[in-house]
Amino acid sequence: MKDKKRLVGFSFAWQGIQFVVKNERNFRVHLCAAIVVILAGIILNINITEWSIILHLIGNVFITEMLNTVAERIIDYVKPDVHPAAKQIKDVAAGAVLIAATIAVIIGCFIFIPKVAGLM
């Protein structure tokens, strides 16, 4: 019975991931960027520490993007009409994604630029 509950919980989680992939353009943009970064990591043969950092950053961007979607959906459900507080909540959630993505790009540059420069 416990295993069945775990599978049901996993199923709901998977449905949530599928939802953002299908319905959130920015999530798809981040997913494409993650694929490019992973391919670059394979081609440039990054080490295990670098993989750990890259995968953590990718996960962090995905998580913040999903939490941004949650905030937007909750606000749209609770307060469908325009309200300054609703706008602020959505803006803060979007800002969290921007910070996560910006940090990911900066650290990605720290990892990848020296590798690419070493090829020249």
C-alpha positions as CSV (number, residue, x, y, z in Angstrom):
1,M,0.0,0.0,0.0
2,K,2.8,2.4,0.8
3,D,4.5,1.7,-2.5
4,K,1.2,2.4,-4.3
5,K,0.9,5.8,-2.6
6,R,4.5,6.6,-3.6
7,L,3.8,5.8,-7.2
8,V,0.6,8.0,-7.1
9,G,2.6,10.9,-5.6
10,F,5.3,10.4,-8.3
11,S,2.6,10.3,-10.9
12,F,1.2,13.7,-9.7
13,A,4.7,15.2,-9.7
14,W,5.3,13.9,-13.2
15,Q,2.0,15.5,-14.3
16,G,3.2,18.8,-12.8
17,I,6.4,18.6,-14.8
18,Q,4.6,17.8,-18.0
19,F,2.2,20.7,-17.4
20,V,5.0,23.3,-17.2
21,V,6.8,21.8,-20.2
22,K,3.6,21.9,-22.3
23,N,2.2,25.3,-21.0
24,E,5.1,27.5,-20.0
25,R,7.2,29.0,-22.8
26,N,9.9,30.2,-20.5
27,F,10.3,26.7,-19.0
28,R,10.8,25.3,-22.5
29,V,13.4,28.0,-23.2
30,H,15.3,27.0,-20.0
31,L,14.9,23.3,-21.0
32,C,16.5,24.0,-24.4
33,A,19.3,26.0,-22.7
34,A,19.9,23.1,-20.3
35,I,20.1,20.6,-23.2
36,V,22.7,22.8,-24.9
37,V,24.7,23.1,-21.7
38,I,24.6,19.4,-21.1
39,L,25.8,18.7,-24.7
40,A,28.6,21.3,-24.2
41,G,29.6,19.6,-21.0
42,I,29.8,16.3,-22.8
43,I,31.8,17.7,-25.7
44,L,34.1,19.7,-23.5
45,N,34.5,16.8,-21.0
46,I,33.8,18.7,-17.9
47,N,34.8,17.0,-14.6
48,I,32.6,15.6,-11.9
49,T,32.7,18.8,-9.8
50,E,31.8,20.9,-12.8
51,W,28.9,18.5,-13.6
52,S,27.7,18.8,-10.0
53,I,27.7,22.5,-10.2
54,I,26.0,22.6,-13.7
55,L,23.3,20.1,-12.7
56,H,22.6,22.0,-9.5
57,L,22.3,25.3,-11.4
58,I,20.0,23.7,-14.0
59,G,17.8,22.2,-11.3
60,N,17.7,25.6,-9.5
61,V,16.5,27.4,-12.6
62,F,13.9,24.7,-13.3
63,I,12.7,24.9,-9.7
64,T,12.4,28.6,-9.6
65,E,10.6,28.6,-12.9
66,M,8.1,26.1,-11.6
67,L,7.6,28.1,-8.3
68,N,7.1,31.2,-10.5
69,T,4.4,29.3,-12.3
70,V,2.8,28.2,-9.0
71,A,2.8,31.8,-7.8
72,E,1.2,33.1,-11.0
73,R,-1.5,30.4,-11.0
74,I,-2.4,30.9,-7.4
75,I,-2.7,34.7,-7.9
76,D,-4.8,34.2,-11.0
77,Y,-7.0,31.8,-9.1
78,V,-7.4,33.9,-5.9
79,K,-7.3,37.4,-7.4
80,P,-8.2,37.2,-11.2
81,D,-8.6,41.0,-11.5
82,V,-5.6,43.3,-11.6
83,H,-4.4,44.3,-8.2
84,P,-1.1,46.0,-7.2
85,A,-0.3,43.3,-4.6
86,A,-0.9,40.6,-7.1
87,K,1.4,42.3,-9.5
88,Q,4.1,42.6,-6.9
89,I,3.9,38.9,-6.0
90,K,4.2,37.9,-9.7
91,D,7.1,40.3,-10.2
92,V,9.0,39.0,-7.2
93,A,8.5,35.4,-8.4
94,A,9.7,36.3,-11.8
95,G,12.6,38.2,-10.3
96,A,13.7,35.0,-8.5
97,V,13.8,33.2,-11.9
98,L,15.9,36.0,-13.3
99,I,18.4,35.8,-10.5
100,A,18.7,32.0,-10.7
101,A,19.1,32.2,-14.5
102,T,21.7,35.0,-14.3
103,I,23.8,33.3,-11.7
104,A,23.6,30.1,-13.8
105,V,24.9,31.9,-16.8
106,I,27.7,33.6,-14.9
107,I,28.9,30.4,-13.3
108,G,28.5,28.6,-16.6
109,C,30.8,31.1,-18.2
110,F,33.4,30.5,-15.4
111,I,33.3,26.8,-16.3
112,F,33.0,26.8,-20.1
113,I,35.0,29.9,-21.2
114,P,38.3,28.5,-20.1
115,K,37.5,25.1,-21.7
116,V,36.6,26.7,-25.0
117,A,39.6,29.0,-24.8
118,G,41.8,26.0,-24.3
119,L,40.7,24.6,-27.6
120,M,42.0,27.6,-29.5
